[in-house]
């Protein structure tokens, strides 16, 4: 019996990116995959589409405008989080 070149299961994308399998069940090849900032193997196309989101762009702009680095909850209990939410909303509406 011929060995499968299709990766299945939870580690499918990892196996494809590593080169031990040719493609995922969804048809993604190694060229279609990339690692995100958390180190997870994700679709290049979907990752790029997510970064283009209007809300994400507004949040990035707001963080740079308020000079916030590191972890900050948008709209959390802190004054910083509330300010960040307000600024992000203003950029989102503009």
VEXNUTOR-186151 format. One record per atom (N, C-alpha, C, O): atom name; chain; x negated, y, z negated; residue in three letters; residue number from 1. Coordinates in pm, 1 decimal, padded with zeros to 6 digits, m for minus. Example, Ala and Ser with C-alpha at 12.3 -4.5 7.8 and 13.67 -1.06 7.14 Angstrom:
// VEXNUTOR-186151
- atomo, cadena, X, Y, Z, residuo, num
- N, A, m01319.0, m00569.0, m00780.0, ALA, 1
- CA, A, m01230.0, m00450.0, m00780.0, ALA, 1
- C, A, m01320.0, m00330.0, m00780.0, ALA, 1
- O, A, m01423.6, m00331.9, m00846.5, ALA, 1
- N, A, m01285.0, m00225.0, m00708.0, SER, 2
- CA, A, m01367.0, m00106.0, m00714.0, SER, 2
- C, A, m01290.0, 00003.0, m00787.0, SER, 2
- O, A, m01340.9, 00113.8, m00803.9, SER, 2
***
This chain:
// VEXNUTOR-186151
- atomo, cadena, X, Y, Z, residuo, num
- N, A, m00084.0, m00119.9, 00000.0, UNK, 1
- CA, A, 00000.0, 00000.0, 00000.0, UNK, 1
- C, A, m00087.5, 00125.0, 00000.0, UNK, 1
- O, A, m00185.6, 00133.1, m00073.9, UNK, 1
- N, A, m00051.2, 00222.2, 00083.6, UNK, 2
- CA, A, m00128.2, 00345.8, 00096.2, UNK, 2
- C, A, m00108.9, 00434.5, m00026.4, UNK, 2
- O, A, 00001.4, 00446.3, m00079.6, UNK, 2
- N, A, m00218.7, 00496.9, m00070.3, UNK, 3
- CA, A, m00211.8, 00586.3, m00186.3, UNK, 3
- C, A, m00147.9, 00718.8, m00146.1, UNK, 3
- O, A, m00178.6, 00773.7, m00040.3, UNK, 3
- N, A, m00058.1, 00770.0, m00231.5, UNK, 4
- CA, A, 00015.2, 00892.9, m00201.7, UNK, 4
- C, A, m00075.1, 01015.9, m00204.7, UNK, 4
- O, A, m00165.7, 01026.3, m00287.5, UNK, 4
- N, A, m00048.7, 01108.7, m00113.1, UNK, 5
- CA, A, m00121.8, 01235.5, m00110.5, UNK, 5
- C, A, m00035.2, 01347.4, m00169.6, UNK, 5
- O, A, m00078.4, 01462.2, m00179.7, UNK, 5
- N, A, 00088.8, 01311.4, m00208.6, UNK, 6
- CA, A, 00182.5, 01408.0, m00266.0, UNK, 6
- C, A, 00174.8, 01402.9, m00418.3, UNK, 6
- O, A, 00192.5, 01297.5, m00479.3, UNK, 6
- N, A, 00148.1, 01518.0, m00478.0, UNK, 7
- CA, A, 00137.5, 01527.0, m00623.4, UNK, 7
- C, A, 00275.9, 01544.4, m00684.3, UNK, 7
- O, A, 00354.0, 01628.6, m00640.0, UNK, 7
- N, A, 00305.9, 01464.0, m00786.4, UNK, 8
- CA, A, 00435.5, 01472.0, m00853.7, UNK, 8
- C, A, 00413.5, 01493.9, m01002.8, UNK, 8
- O, A, 00309.9, 01456.2, m01057.6, UNK, 8
- N, A, 00510.4, 01554.3, m01066.6, UNK, 9
- CA, A, 00505.2, 01568.1, m01212.3, UNK, 9
- C, A, 00457.3, 01704.7, m01259.7, UNK, 9
- O, A, 00443.8, 01799.3, m01182.1, UNK, 9
- N, A, 00432.3, 01711.0, m01390.5, UNK, 10
- CA, A, 00399.9, 01836.4, m01457.3, UNK, 10
- C, A, 00267.6, 01897.0, m01411.2, UNK, 10
- O, A, 00254.1, 02019.2, m01404.7, UNK, 10
- N, A, 00171.0, 01812.6, m01379.6, UNK, 11
- CA, A, 00038.6, 01861.2, m01340.3, UNK, 11
- C, A, 00018.1, 01861.2, m01189.0, UNK, 11
- O, A, m00095.4, 01863.4, m01141.3, UNK, 11
- N, A, 00127.4, 01858.7, m01114.4, UNK, 12
- CA, A, 00119.3, 01850.5, m00967.8, UNK, 12
- C, A, 00035.8, 01962.1, m00907.3, UNK, 12
- O, A, m00054.1, 01935.9, m00827.4, UNK, 12
- N, A, 00065.0, 02087.5, m00944.8, UNK, 13
- CA, A, m00006.4, 02201.3, m00886.7, UNK, 13
- C, A, m00154.2, 02197.9, m00923.3, UNK, 13
- O, A, m00239.4, 02233.6, m00841.9, UNK, 13
- N, A, m00184.3, 02155.5, m01043.9, UNK, 14
- CA, A, m00324.1, 02145.9, m01089.1, UNK, 14
- C, A, m00399.8, 02043.9, m01004.9, UNK, 14
- O, A, m00512.4, 02069.3, m00962.3, UNK, 14
- N, A, m00337.6, 01927.8, m00980.7, UNK, 15
- CA, A, m00400.9, 01823.2, m00900.2, UNK, 15
- C, A, m00427.2, 01870.2, m00757.3, UNK, 15
- O, A, m00530.6, 01838.2, m00698.7, UNK, 15
- N, A, m00333.4, 01946.2, m00702.1, UNK, 16
- CA, A, m00348.7, 01997.5, m00565.5, UNK, 16
- C, A, m00461.5, 02100.5, m00561.2, UNK, 16
- O, A, m00546.5, 02095.5, m00472.4, UNK, 16
- N, A, m00462.5, 02193.3, m00656.3, UNK, 17
- CA, A, m00566.8, 02296.2, m00659.3, UNK, 17
- C, A, m00705.1, 02234.8, m00679.0, UNK, 17
- O, A, m00803.0, 02280.9, m00620.4, UNK, 17
- N, A, m00712.5, 02131.4, m00761.2, UNK, 18
- CA, A, m00838.1, 02061.9, m00787.5, UNK, 18
- C, A, m00885.8, 01983.9, m00665.5, UNK, 18
- O, A, m01005.5, 01962.4, m00646.9, UNK, 18
- N, A, m00789.0, 01941.3, m00581.7, UNK, 19
- CA, A, m00824.9, 01869.0, m00459.5, UNK, 19
- C, A, m00802.4, 01719.9, m00464.9, UNK, 19
- O, A, m00834.7, 01649.6, m00369.2, UNK, 19
- N, A, m00746.9, 01668.7, m00575.8, UNK, 20
- CA, A, m00725.8, 01524.6, m00585.4, UNK, 20
- C, A, m00599.7, 01479.7, m00510.7, UNK, 20
- O, A, m00583.1, 01361.2, m00481.9, UNK, 20
- N, A, m00511.2, 01574.8, m00479.6, UNK, 21
- CA, A, m00393.0, 01545.3, m00397.7, UNK, 21
- C, A, m00381.6, 01653.5, m00289.9, UNK, 21
- O, A, m00438.6, 01761.6, m00304.3, UNK, 21
- N, A, m00308.4, 01624.8, m00182.3, UNK, 22
- CA, A, m00300.1, 01716.8, m00068.6, UNK, 22
- C, A, m00194.8, 01825.7, m00085.8, UNK, 22
- O, A, m00219.3, 01941.5, m00052.1, UNK, 22
- N, A, m00077.2, 01789.2, m00138.4, UNK, 23
- CA, A, 00029.9, 01887.6, m00153.1, UNK, 23
- C, A, 00127.2, 01847.2, m00263.6, UNK, 23
- O, A, 00127.6, 01733.3, m00310.2, UNK, 23
- N, A, 00210.2, 01944.5, m00304.4, UNK, 24
- CA, A, 00311.5, 01917.7, m00406.5, UNK, 24
- C, A, 00438.6, 01868.4, m00338.7, UNK, 24
- O, A, 00448.4, 01869.7, m00216.0, UNK, 24
- N, A, 00534.9, 01825.4, m00417.3, UNK, 25
- CA, A, 00661.7, 01778.9, m00359.9, UNK, 25
- C, A, 00733.6, 01891.9, m00288.2, UNK, 25
- O, A, 00810.9, 01867.0, m00195.7, UNK, 25
- N, A, 00709.1, 02016.0, m00329.7, UNK, 26
- CA, A, 00769.0, 02132.0, m00264.7, UNK, 26
- C, A, 00694.2, 02175.2, m00139.7, UNK, 26
- O, A, 00738.2, 02266.0, m00069.2, UNK, 26
- N, A, 00580.7, 02110.5, m00111.6, UNK, 27
- CA, A, 00504.6, 02139.1, 00009.8, UNK, 27
- C, A, 00392.7, 02239.9, m00006.7, UNK, 27
- O, A, 00333.6, 02282.4, 00092.6, UNK, 27
- N, A, 00361.7, 02280.0, m00131.4, UNK, 28
- CA, A, 00253.0, 02375.7, m00153.2, UNK, 28
- C, A, 00117.4, 02307.9, m00138.0, UNK, 28
- O, A, 00092.4, 02202.5, m00196.3, UNK, 28
- N, A, 00030.1, 02370.3, m00058.3, UNK, 29
- CA, A, m00106.0, 02319.0, m00041.3, UNK, 29
- C, A, m00199.7, 02402.5, m00127.8, UNK, 29
- O, A, m00157.8, 02503.6, m00184.2, UNK, 29
- N, A, m00325.5, 02361.7, m00139.0, UNK, 30
- CA, A, m00423.0, 02430.7, m00225.3, UNK, 30
- C, A, m00436.2, 02579.2, m00192.3, UNK, 30
- O, A, m00456.9, 02661.0, m00281.9, UNK, 30
- N, A, m00424.4, 02614.1, m00065.6, UNK, 31
- CA, A, m00435.0, 02753.4, m00022.5, UNK, 31
- C, A, m00319.0, 02840.1, m00069.4, UNK, 31
- O, A, m00329.8, 02962.6, m00074.3, UNK, 31
- N, A, m00207.8, 02775.2, m00104.1, UNK, 32
- CA, A, m00088.0, 02848.2, m00148.5, UNK, 32
- C, A, m00085.8, 02869.1, m00300.0, UNK, 32
- O, A, 00006.0, 02931.8, m00352.8, UNK, 32
- N, A, m00186.2, 02816.8, m00369.5, UNK, 33
- CA, A, m00187.7, 02822.3, m00516.0, UNK, 33
- C, A, m00297.9, 02912.1, m00569.9, UNK, 33
- O, A, m00400.1, 02933.5, m00504.7, UNK, 33
- N, A, m00275.5, 02964.3, m00689.7, UNK, 34
- CA, A, m00374.6, 03046.9, m00757.7, UNK, 34
- C, A, m00352.8, 03034.9, m00907.6, UNK, 34
- O, A, m00250.5, 02982.8, m00952.1, UNK, 34
- N, A, m00448.9, 03083.0, m00985.3, UNK, 35
- CA, A, m00432.2, 03082.8, m01131.0, UNK, 35
- C, A, m00387.9, 03221.2, m01176.1, UNK, 35
- O, A, m00437.8, 03322.1, m01126.2, UNK, 35
- N, A, m00294.5, 03226.1, m01270.1, UNK, 36
- CA, A, m00251.0, 03356.3, m01322.7, UNK, 36
- C, A, m00340.3, 03395.5, m01440.2, UNK, 36
- O, A, m00434.4, 03323.2, m01473.0, UNK, 36
- N, A, m00312.0, 03509.1, m01503.9, UNK, 37
- CA, A, m00400.2, 03557.3, m01609.4, UNK, 37
- C, A, m00399.7, 03467.2, m01733.0, UNK, 37
- O, A, m00492.2, 03474.0, m01813.9, UNK, 37
- N, A, m00298.7, 03384.1, m01748.8, UNK, 38
- CA, A, m00294.9, 03289.2, m01860.0, UNK, 38
- C, A, m00363.7, 03157.7, m01825.3, UNK, 38
- O, A, m00375.5, 03069.0, m01910.0, UNK, 38
- N, A, m00409.0, 03145.2, m01700.9, UNK, 39
- CA, A, m00479.0, 03023.8, m01659.8, UNK, 39
- C, A, m00389.2, 02917.0, m01601.3, UNK, 39
- O, A, m00436.8, 02807.8, m01570.2, UNK, 39
- N, A, m00260.4, 02944.9, m01585.2, UNK, 40
- CA, A, m00168.5, 02847.7, m01527.5, UNK, 40
- C, A, m00177.7, 02852.1, m01375.6, UNK, 40
- O, A, m00199.2, 02958.2, m01317.0, UNK, 40
- N, A, m00161.2, 02736.5, m01312.4, UNK, 41
- CA, A, m00163.9, 02730.6, m01167.0, UNK, 41
- C, A, m00024.0, 02765.6, m01117.6, UNK, 41
- O, A, 00073.6, 02698.9, m01152.0, UNK, 41
- N, A, m00015.2, 02871.5, m01036.2, UNK, 42
- CA, A, 00113.5, 02919.9, m00986.5, UNK, 42
- C, A, 00107.5, 02943.3, m00835.9, UNK, 42
- O, A, m00000.2, 02943.9, m00776.4, UNK, 42
- N, A, 00223.8, 02962.3, m00775.3, UNK, 43
- CA, A, 00232.5, 02992.0, m00632.3, UNK, 43
- C, A, 00181.9, 03133.9, m00607.2, UNK, 43
- O, A, 00223.2, 03227.6, m00675.6, UNK, 43
- N, A, 00092.9, 03150.0, m00509.4, UNK, 44
- CA, A, 00037.4, 03281.7, m00475.6, UNK, 44
- C, A, 00149.1, 03376.9, m00433.0, UNK, 44
- O, A, 00152.6, 03492.9, m00473.9, UNK, 44
- N, A, 00238.9, 03326.3, m00351.2, UNK, 45
- CA, A, 00346.8, 03405.8, m00294.7, UNK, 45
- C, A, 00441.1, 03457.9, m00403.7, UNK, 45
- O, A, 00475.4, 03576.1, m00405.9, UNK, 45
- N, A, 00482.3, 03368.5, m00493.8, UNK, 46
- CA, A, 00574.0, 03407.6, m00600.9, UNK, 46
- C, A, 00507.8, 03502.0, m00699.7, UNK, 46
- O, A, 00571.1, 03594.5, m00750.6, UNK, 46
- N, A, 00380.4, 03478.3, m00726.4, UNK, 47
- CA, A, 00305.0, 03562.7, m00818.3, UNK, 47
- C, A, 00296.1, 03705.7, m00764.0, UNK, 47
- O, A, 00314.8, 03802.3, m00838.0, UNK, 47
- N, A, 00267.6, 03717.8, m00635.3, UNK, 48
- CA, A, 00257.9, 03848.9, m00570.6, UNK, 48
- C, A, 00393.5, 03919.2, m00569.1, UNK, 48
- O, A, 00401.3, 04040.4, m00589.3, UNK, 48
- N, A, 00499.9, 03843.0, m00545.2, UNK, 49
- CA, A, 00634.7, 03899.6, m00541.2, UNK, 49
- C, A, 00674.5, 03953.9, m00678.2, UNK, 49
- O, A, 00739.9, 04057.7, m00687.7, UNK, 49
- N, A, 00634.7, 03883.5, m00784.1, UNK, 50
- CA, A, 00664.4, 03925.7, m00920.8, UNK, 50
- C, A, 00594.3, 04054.8, m00957.1, UNK, 50
- O, A, 00649.6, 04138.0, m01029.1, UNK, 50
- N, A, 00472.3, 04072.0, m00907.4, UNK, 51
- CA, A, 00395.1, 04192.6, m00935.8, UNK, 51
- C, A, 00451.4, 04314.4, m00861.8, UNK, 51
- O, A, 00428.3, 04428.2, m00902.8, UNK, 51
- N, A, 00525.1, 04290.6, m00753.3, UNK, 52
- CA, A, 00584.0, 04399.0, m00675.4, UNK, 52
- C, A, 00715.6, 04447.5, m00735.2, UNK, 52
- O, A, 00769.1, 04549.5, m00691.7, UNK, 52
- N, A, 00768.2, 04376.4, m00834.0, UNK, 53
- CA, A, 00895.2, 04412.3, m00897.3, UNK, 53
- C, A, 00892.2, 04556.5, m00946.5, UNK, 53
- O, A, 00793.6, 04600.7, m01005.6, UNK, 53
- N, A, 01000.3, 04629.1, m00922.1, UNK, 54
- CA, A, 01007.7, 04771.1, m00956.6, UNK, 54
- C, A, 00989.6, 04793.1, m01107.6, UNK, 54
- O, A, 00923.4, 04888.2, m01149.2, UNK, 54
- N, A, 01049.0, 04704.3, m01189.6, UNK, 55
- CA, A, 01039.3, 04717.7, m01335.3, UNK, 55
- C, A, 00895.6, 04694.7, m01382.7, UNK, 55
- O, A, 00845.8, 04768.8, m01467.4, UNK, 55
- N, A, 00830.0, 04593.8, m01329.3, UNK, 56
- CA, A, 00691.7, 04563.3, m01366.8, UNK, 56
- C, A, 00600.9, 04680.9, m01330.7, UNK, 56
- O, A, 00513.7, 04718.9, m01408.9, UNK, 56
- N, A, 00621.9, 04738.3, m01211.9, UNK, 57
- CA, A, 00543.8, 04854.6, m01168.2, UNK, 57
- C, A, 00563.7, 04970.7, m01264.7, UNK, 57
- O, A, 00468.5, 05040.9, m01298.7, UNK, 57
- N, A, 00688.4, 04991.0, m01308.9, UNK, 58
- CA, A, 00720.6, 05099.0, m01402.9, UNK, 58
- C, A, 00651.9, 05077.0, m01537.0, UNK, 58
- O, A, 00601.6, 05171.4, m01597.9, UNK, 58
- N, A, 00650.0, 04952.6, m01582.8, UNK, 59
- CA, A, 00585.8, 04919.4, m01710.7, UNK, 59
- C, A, 00434.8, 04940.6, m01704.6, UNK, 59
- O, A, 00375.3, 04991.4, m01799.7, UNK, 59
- N, A, 00373.8, 04902.6, m01595.5, UNK, 60
- CA, A, 00229.5, 04920.3, m01576.2, UNK, 60
- C, A, 00195.2, 05068.7, m01577.2, UNK, 60
- O, A, 00098.6, 05110.8, m01640.8, UNK, 60
- N, A, 00276.0, 05147.6, m01505.7, UNK, 61
- CA, A, 00256.9, 05291.0, m01498.8, UNK, 61
- C, A, 00273.1, 05355.8, m01636.5, UNK, 61
- O, A, 00196.3, 05444.3, m01674.3, UNK, 61
- N, A, 00374.3, 05310.2, m01710.4, UNK, 62
- CA, A, 00402.5, 05364.1, m01844.2, UNK, 62
- C, A, 00288.4, 05333.0, m01940.8, UNK, 62
- O, A, 00248.9, 05418.0, m02020.6, UNK, 62
- N, A, 00235.7, 05210.4, m01933.3, UNK, 63
- CA, A, 00124.2, 05170.9, m02020.9, UNK, 63
- C, A, 00001.9, 05258.0, m01994.6, UNK, 63
- O, A, m00066.3, 05299.8, m02088.2, UNK, 63
- N, A, m00025.8, 05285.3, m01866.9, UNK, 64
- CA, A, m00142.6, 05367.6, m01834.7, UNK, 64
- C, A, m00119.3, 05513.5, m01873.5, UNK, 64
- O, A, m00212.4, 05582.5, m01914.9, UNK, 64
- N, A, 00004.9, 05560.5, m01860.2, UNK, 65
- CA, A, 00036.4, 05698.9, m01896.1, UNK, 65
- C, A, 00022.9, 05722.3, m02046.4, UNK, 65
- O, A, m00021.6, 05828.4, m02090.3, UNK, 65
- N, A, 00062.3, 05620.8, m02125.0, UNK, 66
- CA, A, 00053.7, 05632.0, m02271.8, UNK, 66
- C, A, m00079.4, 05579.2, m02326.5, UNK, 66
- O, A, m00101.0, 05576.3, m02447.6, UNK, 66
- N, A, m00167.9, 05537.8, m02235.7, UNK, 67
- CA, A, m00299.6, 05483.3, m02272.1, UNK, 67
- C, A, m00290.3, 05367.1, m02371.0, UNK, 67
- O, A, m00363.5, 05361.9, m02469.8, UNK, 67
- N, A, m00198.3, 05273.5, m02342.2, UNK, 68
- CA, A, m00179.5, 05156.2, m02428.2, UNK, 68
- C, A, m00257.4, 05039.3, m02369.4, UNK, 68
- O, A, m00239.8, 05003.4, m02253.0, UNK, 68
- N, A, m00343.1, 04981.0, m02451.2, UNK, 69
- CA, A, m00419.9, 04863.8, m02410.9, UNK, 69
- C, A, m00383.5, 04748.9, m02504.1, UNK, 69
- O, A, m00348.5, 04770.5, m02620.1, UNK, 69
- N, A, m00391.9, 04626.9, m02452.5, UNK, 70
- CA, A, m00362.4, 04510.6, m02535.9, UNK, 70
- C, A, m00213.8, 04484.3, m02546.2, UNK, 70
- O, A, m00135.6, 04529.8, m02462.8, UNK, 70
- N, A, m00174.9, 04409.4, m02650.2, UNK, 71
- CA, A, m00037.4, 04365.1, m02665.7, UNK, 71
- C, A, 00051.3, 04475.0, m02722.3, UNK, 71
- O, A, 00018.8, 04535.3, m02824.6, UNK, 71
- N, A, 00161.7, 04500.7, m02656.7, UNK, 72
- CA, A, 00260.8, 04597.3, m02705.7, UNK, 72
- C, A, 00398.2, 04553.6, m02658.7, UNK, 72
- O, A, 00420.6, 04535.2, m02539.0, UNK, 72
- N, A, 00491.4, 04536.7, m02753.7, UNK, 73
- CA, A, 00626.9, 04495.8, m02718.8, UNK, 73
- C, A, 00701.4, 04616.6, m02663.9, UNK, 73
- O, A, 00708.4, 04721.2, m02728.3, UNK, 73
- N, A, 00756.8, 04601.0, m02544.7, UNK, 74
- CA, A, 00833.3, 04710.5, m02484.5, UNK, 74
- C, A, 00968.5, 04715.5, m02554.2, UNK, 74
- O, A, 01048.3, 04622.2, m02545.6, UNK, 74
- N, A, 00992.7, 04828.1, m02624.5, UNK, 75
- CA, A, 01119.6, 04844.1, m02695.6, UNK, 75
- C, A, 01124.2, 04769.9, m02827.5, UNK, 75
- O, A, 01232.3, 04737.0, m02876.4, UNK, 75
- N, A, 01008.7, 04743.1, m02885.7, UNK, 76
- CA, A, 01003.6, 04675.1, m03014.9, UNK, 76
- C, A, 01039.9, 04768.1, m03128.7, UNK, 76
- O, A, 01092.3, 04877.0, m03105.2, UNK, 76
- N, A, 01012.8, 04727.0, m03252.1, UNK, 77
- CA, A, 01048.8, 04805.8, m03369.8, UNK, 77
- C, A, 00954.1, 04924.1, m03391.7, UNK, 77
- O, A, 00989.0, 05020.1, m03460.4, UNK, 77
- N, A, 00835.3, 04917.0, m03333.6, UNK, 78
- CA, A, 00736.4, 05022.7, m03355.4, UNK, 78
- C, A, 00766.0, 05145.8, m03270.0, UNK, 78
- O, A, 00835.3, 05137.6, m03168.7, UNK, 78
- N, A, 00712.3, 05259.3, m03312.7, UNK, 79
- CA, A, 00729.0, 05384.5, m03238.1, UNK, 79
- C, A, 00662.5, 05372.5, m03101.3, UNK, 79
- O, A, 00712.1, 05425.4, m03001.8, UNK, 79
- N, A, 00549.0, 05301.8, m03098.2, UNK, 80
- CA, A, 00475.0, 05280.9, m02973.4, UNK, 80
- C, A, 00561.2, 05204.1, m02872.2, UNK, 80
- O, A, 00566.9, 05239.8, m02754.5, UNK, 80
- N, A, 00627.6, 05099.0, m02919.5, UNK, 81
- CA, A, 00713.8, 05017.3, m02833.8, UNK, 81
- C, A, 00832.4, 05094.5, m02780.9, UNK, 81
- O, A, 00871.3, 05078.8, m02665.1, UNK, 81
- N, A, 00890.2, 05178.3, m02866.1, UNK, 82
- CA, A, 01005.1, 05260.5, m02825.7, UNK, 82
- C, A, 00962.8, 05363.9, m02721.1, UNK, 82
- O, A, 01034.1, 05388.5, m02623.8, UNK, 82
- N, A, 00845.8, 05423.7, m02742.9, UNK, 83
- CA, A, 00793.2, 05522.9, m02648.4, UNK, 83
- C, A, 00764.0, 05457.7, m02513.1, UNK, 83
- O, A, 00789.5, 05515.1, m02407.2, UNK, 83
- N, A, 00710.4, 05337.2, m02520.2, UNK, 84
- CA, A, 00677.5, 05262.1, m02399.1, UNK, 84
- C, A, 00803.9, 05231.3, m02318.8, UNK, 84
- O, A, 00804.4, 05244.4, m02196.4, UNK, 84
- N, A, 00909.6, 05190.9, m02386.4, UNK, 85
- CA, A, 01037.0, 05160.8, m02320.9, UNK, 85
- C, A, 01094.7, 05285.9, m02255.0, UNK, 85
- O, A, 01140.7, 05281.5, m02140.9, UNK, 85
- N, A, 01091.8, 05396.3, m02327.4, UNK, 86
- CA, A, 01145.6, 05522.1, m02276.5, UNK, 86
- C, A, 01070.8, 05566.1, m02149.9, UNK, 86
- O, A, 01131.8, 05605.9, m02050.6, UNK, 86
- N, A, 00938.0, 05558.0, m02155.9, UNK, 87
- CA, A, 00853.3, 05597.6, m02043.4, UNK, 87
- C, A, 00876.3, 05504.9, m01923.5, UNK, 87
- O, A, 00886.0, 05551.0, m01809.8, UNK, 87
- N, A, 00884.8, 05374.0, m01949.9, UNK, 88
- CA, A, 00906.4, 05275.9, m01842.7, UNK, 88
- C, A, 01040.9, 05300.3, m01774.5, UNK, 88
- O, A, 01051.5, 05291.7, m01652.2, UNK, 88
- N, A, 01143.2, 05330.6, m01854.1, UNK, 89
- CA, A, 01275.8, 05358.9, m01797.5, UNK, 89
- C, A, 01274.0, 05483.1, m01708.8, UNK, 89
- O, A, 01337.4, 05487.0, m01603.4, UNK, 89
- N, A, 01199.5, 05584.9, m01753.9, UNK, 90
- CA, A, 01191.9, 05708.9, m01676.3, UNK, 90
- C, A, 01123.1, 05684.0, m01541.1, UNK, 90
- O, A, 01165.4, 05738.5, m01439.2, UNK, 90
- N, A, 01018.1, 05602.6, m01540.1, UNK, 91
- CA, A, 00949.4, 05569.2, m01415.1, UNK, 91
- C, A, 01036.4, 05481.3, m01326.6, UNK, 91
- O, A, 01033.0, 05492.6, m01204.0, UNK, 91
- N, A, 01115.0, 05392.8, m01389.8, UNK, 92
- CA, A, 01201.6, 05299.9, m01316.9, UNK, 92
- C, A, 01311.6, 05375.3, m01244.0, UNK, 92
- O, A, 01345.6, 05342.8, m01130.3, UNK, 92
- N, A, 01367.6, 05477.1, m01310.9, UNK, 93
- CA, A, 01477.0, 05555.1, m01251.4, UNK, 93
- C, A, 01428.1, 05652.4, m01145.3, UNK, 93
- O, A, 01502.4, 05687.2, m01053.5, UNK, 93
- N, A, 01303.2, 05696.5, m01157.5, UNK, 94
- CA, A, 01247.8, 05795.9, m01063.6, UNK, 94
- C, A, 01222.8, 05737.9, m00926.0, UNK, 94
- O, A, 01176.7, 05808.9, m00836.6, UNK, 94
***
